[in-house]
Amino acid sequence: MILRKYVIILWVILFTLSLAGFTQTPELAVALEAPTNGSPVSSLTSTAATGTIVVNATVDDAPWSGGGVNYTITGPKAESGSSVTESFSNLPTGTYAVTYTSGGPAGAPLVDISPSPIQTLSSGGTMAFTLNFNTQPTGTIVVNATLDGSPWSGGVNYTITGPKTESGSSVTQSFSHLPTGTYAVTTYTSGGPAGAPLVNISPSPIQMLSSGGTVAFTLNFFTRNTATIVVRATLDGSPWSGPLYFVISGTKGDSASMVPRKFYNLPTGVYTASRSSNGPPGARLDSITPSPTQDLSTGGTITFTFNFIPIDES
């Protein structure tokens, strides 16, 4: 402690002399030698906190590297790059942003920068910015939810399958820059509002995403008393199974493309079944029994049977 006090006093004297006009102040290089008794003497060392930034790129979700892609990094220290993958080390900690300016893989515009174009660099840390390019037309999928017909948000786990597979753990959630094509919310795994089973996905669990478009899947949960609808088909009086596109409309509508089919946990109310297309080859729809419109009661089950008969070829 005594030696440290003397060092501080010496610094104060030299600083005071410099303010008084002494221009030939000697350079202070303090080397603290261990006392003769062998006791260690501590020294103060100042090291700036730094980290590393890495800039990567993908094209159509596959890693891509090369020159001719220009970007800037702004933050506590500005940088710029003209290729990927490129690392920038010994950068002061703080918040950095990457801005794409030009270049990249031919015919592939930049769609986004992941995980975010703005990130915070911590001491000794490494963070990556990924420039994502895409040669394909893209669109956006939004997943919402309702509870008893009213908007609901919270934790719920599901999977989206299609040209690109995604998974979500909450609603409302958006998935952008997805390649166009047919997508389906095929797997509802868990979560949702407590005590409310998933009734259906509207307007359909399968939808087409067009270029620049947005499609929404809505997970519909109900806490009301629920029941079941069964859809079957017959051909000339005998049970038949196969592709049949039909729509169930009512308190909570749904649709399907195969029979037989069951719909569980439906809210009570009036439901109507109608055929859209398909059915047994060489047959026409004769009737829907016992009625195309029926009343579903609490805890009950109603059955719609599509009855086909062979087409008279005479």
N, C-alpha and C positions, 0 to 999 in steps of 0.2 A: 504493500500500500504506500509506503514512504517513497519508494522509487517512482511509482506512478504519479504521485503528487509532484515530484520534481520535474518529470517529463511534461506535465500539463503546464507548470509554471514557466518552463523554457519556451513552450509554444506561445504562451501569452506574451512573453517578453519580445519574441521575434515578430509576432503580429503587430504589437504596439510600435516597435521600431519601424516596421514597414509603413505604417500609417503616418509616422512622423517624417517620412521622406528618405529614409535610408534605403537607397535602391540596390545596394550591394548586400542584401540580406543573404547570409549563407544558406545553402540548401540543407534542409534538415534531414538527415538519415540517421534515425535512431536505431541502433542495434543494441538491444539489451542483453548484456552478457550475464551469465549465471554468476551469482555471488560466489565468493571463495568458499563459503560454507556448503556449496553444492545445492542450495535450495533453488527450484525452478522459478523463473520470472515469467509471468504471463504477458503476451503481446496481443494487441487488437488487430484483427484482420478483417477487412471489408471486401465481400465478394458479391457482385451484382447477380440478382436472380434472373436466370435465363432459361429458355426452353427451345424446342424445335418444331417447325411447321413443315409438313409434307403435303405436296399437292399431287394428287393422282387423277386419273380419268378413266371413264368407261364409255363404251359405245354399245348400245343395245344390251346393257347390263353385263357385258364382258369386259375385263380389264383391257385398257388401251394405253399405249405409250408411244411417244414420238415428239418431233419438233413441230414448229409452226403453230403452236397454240399460245396465245398471249394473254397474260393476266397480271393484275397488280394485287399486292397485299398491303393493306393500310392498317396502321395501329401505332403502338409506341415506336416502332421502327418500320419504315416503308421498304418494301421489296417489290421486285417484278420478276416475272419468269417468261420463258419462251418455249418451254418443253415440259413434258411430264414423263415419268415421275421425277420430281425435283424436291430436294430438301433444303431448308433454310434453318441453319443452326445458330446458337448463341444469340437468340432474339430476346430482348427484354420481355418480361412477363406482362400480361395485360390482354385487352380485347383486340382481336384482329378480324378483318373482313377481307374476303377475296372477291375481286371483281373481274369477270371475264371480259376481254376486249375484242379478241378476234381469233380466227384460226380453229384448228381441231381437225378431226377426221372428215374427209371429203363427203359432202352430201348429208352430213349429220349435224343438225342444229343443237345447241346446248338447251337442255330441258330444265336442269336445276343443278344446284351445288349441295351436296349432302355431307354430313348430316345437317349442316346449316351453313349459310354463307358468312355468318358471324359467330365466332367462338372465342372462348377465353383460354389463354395459355398460362399454365401454372409453372412454378419453379421446378426445373428438372423434368418437366413433362414434354410429351410429344402429341401433337394433334394433327389430324389429317383433314384436308378439304378435298372432296372428290368432284370433279367436273363430269357431269353425266350428259353424254350426247346420245342422240337417238335417230336412226335412219327411218324409223317407222312412224306412221301417224299415230297419235295418242289421244287419250281422253281421260276423264275423271270418274271415279266411282265414289259415291257417298253412302255410308251405312247409318241409318237412323233407327229409332225404336219408338214404340208407343206402349202405354200401359192403359188398358181399358179404353182405348181410342184416343188418349191424350198423349202429347209428346213426352218422352222419358229419356233421360241420359244417365249414364253410369257404367259400371264394369260389366262387360259381357264378352265372351270369347267365341270367335267364329272364324271360318276360313272362306276365302274367295278363290275360286279356281277358274282358269281360263288361259289365254295366251301367256299371262303372268300370274303366278300364285301369290296371294297376299293373306295375311292373317291380322285380325284386330282383337283388341282387348277392352274396347270401350265404344260407346256411341255418344254423340255423333262423331264419326271419324271419316276423313277423306283420304283417298288414295289417288294421287295425281300422276300424270305422265305414264299411264298404262297403255300398252299397245291395243289397238282396236281389235274387236272380235267378240265372241260370245263368252259371257261370264256368268257364274252361278255362285250363290251363297249356299254351299252344299253341306257344310258342317257347322251346326250350332253345338258347341261343346259344353259350355257351362256359363253360369252367371245370369245376369238379368235381375229384374225386380224380385224381391223376396216373395215367395208364395204365389208367384204368377208364372205358369208354364207358357212356353212359346206356342202360339196358336198357328201362325203362318208367317210367310214372308211376302210382302206385297210390293209392287203390283204383281210380281212373279219372282220366284227364286232363280229364274234364268232370264237374262236380258242381253241385248246386243249393244255394245259400246261403239259409237261411231267417232270418226276423226273430229277432234275439237269438242266433242259432246260430253255430257254428264248424265249418268244414270244413277238412280237412287234405289237402294234396297232398304225396306223398312221391316224390322223385326217386330211383330205384334204380339205382345204379352197380355194375358187376361187373368184377373183375379176372380172373375165372376164364376158362377156355377157353370160347368162345361159339360159337353156331351160329344157324341161321335156320329160321323157320317160314313157310310159304306157305299162304294160305287162298284157295281158289277155289270156284266154283260152276258147275254145269251145269243146263240146262233141257232135258229130254228128250234128253240126250246131247250137247248142243251147249254151248260155253262161254257163260256168262251173267255180266253185271256189273250191279251196282246195289245198292240198300239191303238189307243183311242184317245184323241184329244178332246177334253171336255172342260167345262167351266162350272164351278159351284158359286152362285151369287147369293147374297143374303146378309145376315148380321156381320159376318166376316167371310168374305169371298176367298176362293182359292181355285186352282186349276191343276191339271195333271195330264200326262200323256200315255198312261198305261192303266189297264184294268186287270184284275181287281185292285182297288185302292181304298185305304181307310184314312180318314182325317180325324185326329184326336183333339181333345181339349178345345172344342169349339164352343163359343158362347151360344146360349139358347136363342131361338128366334125362327123366322121363316126363311127357308132356303129353297133355291131353284136350281135344277141341273139342266144343262144344255150341251149338245154335242157340237164340237167345232169342226172336226175332220177325222178321217181314218175310221177304223173298225174292221170287221172281217172282210177279206177280199171277196168280191162278187156278191155282196149282201147290202141291203139297205136297212136304215133304221125304221122300225115299225112303230115302236112305242117306248115310253119310259114309265115303268111301273114301280110302286102302285100309283104314283102321280109325279109329274115333273116338279111340282111345288109341294113342300111338306113343312110341317111345324116341328122343330126340334125342341124337346123339353129338357128340363134339368136332369142330368144323369142318364138321359136316354140315348137311343141309337135309332137313326133312320137309314133306310137303304134305298138308293136309286138304282134301278136295273134297266140298262139299255138293251132293248130286245131287237135283234136283227133277224131278218129273214132273207133267204136267197132271192136274188133278182130273177124274175120270170123271164127266161130267154126266149119263150115261144112267140 
